[in-house]
Amino acid sequence: MTNLHEEDKSFYETTLNEAKHKIEIIDSKIEEELARVKETINSLQEQKKAVRQIYDGAAVILDVQNEFENEEEGEE
């Protein structure tokens, strides 16, 4: 480490602490955004599941090919 004057050392310590604080704020915002996105994805997956049940039932009643059965096999 280089020898710093007290004024320079104080400046860099302040800069270091401010940067650390900003990083912590950004990390917190990232976590909040990830939680929001996960919530949205879960909600969409539940909606898809409900609509898929309707589609599956209609395909059986109409005796038509279920287009999503092949997709399901590829996911497993």
Backbone torsions as a table, in degrees:
resi	resn	phi	psi	omega
1	MET	NA	141.0	179.3
2	THR	-80.8	157.5	177.4
3	ASN	-80.5	120.4	-178.9
4	LEU	-109.3	147.8	172.1
5	HIS	-69.2	155.3	-177.0
6	GLU	-56.5	-39.2	-179.8
7	GLU	-65.3	-42.8	178.5
8	ASP	-65.7	-43.0	179.7
9	LYS	-60.1	-43.6	179.4
10	SER	-62.7	-42.0	178.9
11	PHE	-59.3	-48.7	-177.8
12	TYR	-69.7	-33.3	175.7
13	GLU	-65.4	-42.4	177.6
14	THR	-63.1	-44.8	178.7
15	THR	-60.4	-44.3	179.6
16	LEU	-59.8	-48.0	-178.8
17	ASN	-65.5	-40.1	178.5
18	GLU	-66.0	-42.3	179.1
19	ALA	-63.6	-41.8	178.6
20	LYS	-61.3	-43.8	179.8
21	HIS	-62.4	-43.0	179.3
22	LYS	-64.2	-39.0	177.1
23	ILE	-62.0	-42.6	179.0
24	GLU	-63.3	-39.4	177.8
25	ILE	-64.5	-44.2	179.8
26	ILE	-63.6	-43.7	177.6
27	ASP	-58.5	-41.2	179.2
28	SER	-63.9	-42.9	178.8
29	LYS	-64.7	-38.7	177.8
30	ILE	-61.4	-45.6	179.3
31	GLU	-61.8	-41.6	178.2
32	GLU	-62.8	-43.9	-178.8
33	GLU	-65.9	-42.1	177.7
34	LEU	-60.9	-41.5	178.7
35	ALA	-62.9	-41.3	179.4
36	ARG	-64.2	-43.7	-179.5
37	VAL	-64.8	-42.8	178.4
38	LYS	-61.0	-39.4	178.4
39	GLU	-63.6	-43.8	178.7
40	THR	-62.6	-45.0	179.6
41	ILE	-61.6	-44.8	178.4
42	ASN	-60.0	-42.7	179.4
43	SER	-63.6	-44.0	179.0
44	LEU	-65.0	-38.4	178.4
45	GLN	-64.0	-39.7	177.5
46	GLU	-65.4	-40.9	177.5
47	GLN	-63.3	-43.0	-179.9
48	LYS	-62.2	-41.8	-180.0
49	LYS	-61.3	-42.9	-179.3
50	ALA	-66.6	-44.4	179.9
51	VAL	-68.1	-34.1	179.1
52	ARG	-63.6	-38.8	177.4
53	GLN	-62.3	-40.2	178.1
54	ILE	-64.0	-45.9	-180.0
55	TYR	-61.3	-47.6	-179.9
56	ASP	-57.6	-43.8	179.9
57	GLY	-64.1	-42.9	179.8
58	ALA	-65.5	-38.1	178.8
59	ALA	-63.5	-39.8	179.1
60	VAL	-67.0	-46.7	-178.9
61	ILE	-61.2	-40.4	-178.7
62	LEU	-84.3	-6.9	-178.5
63	ASP	54.6	50.2	176.7
64	VAL	-118.1	161.5	-180.0
65	GLN	-65.5	135.5	176.3
66	ASN	-86.9	107.7	-176.5
67	GLU	-62.9	-22.6	-174.1
68	PHE	-91.1	-9.6	178.1
69	GLU	-61.6	-41.2	179.9
70	ASN	-65.5	-38.5	177.7
71	GLU	-61.9	-41.2	-179.1
72	GLU	-62.3	-42.5	-179.8
73	GLU	-64.4	-35.5	178.4
74	GLY	-70.8	-26.1	-179.3
75	GLU	-78.6	-26.3	-174.4
76	GLU	-80.4	NA	NA
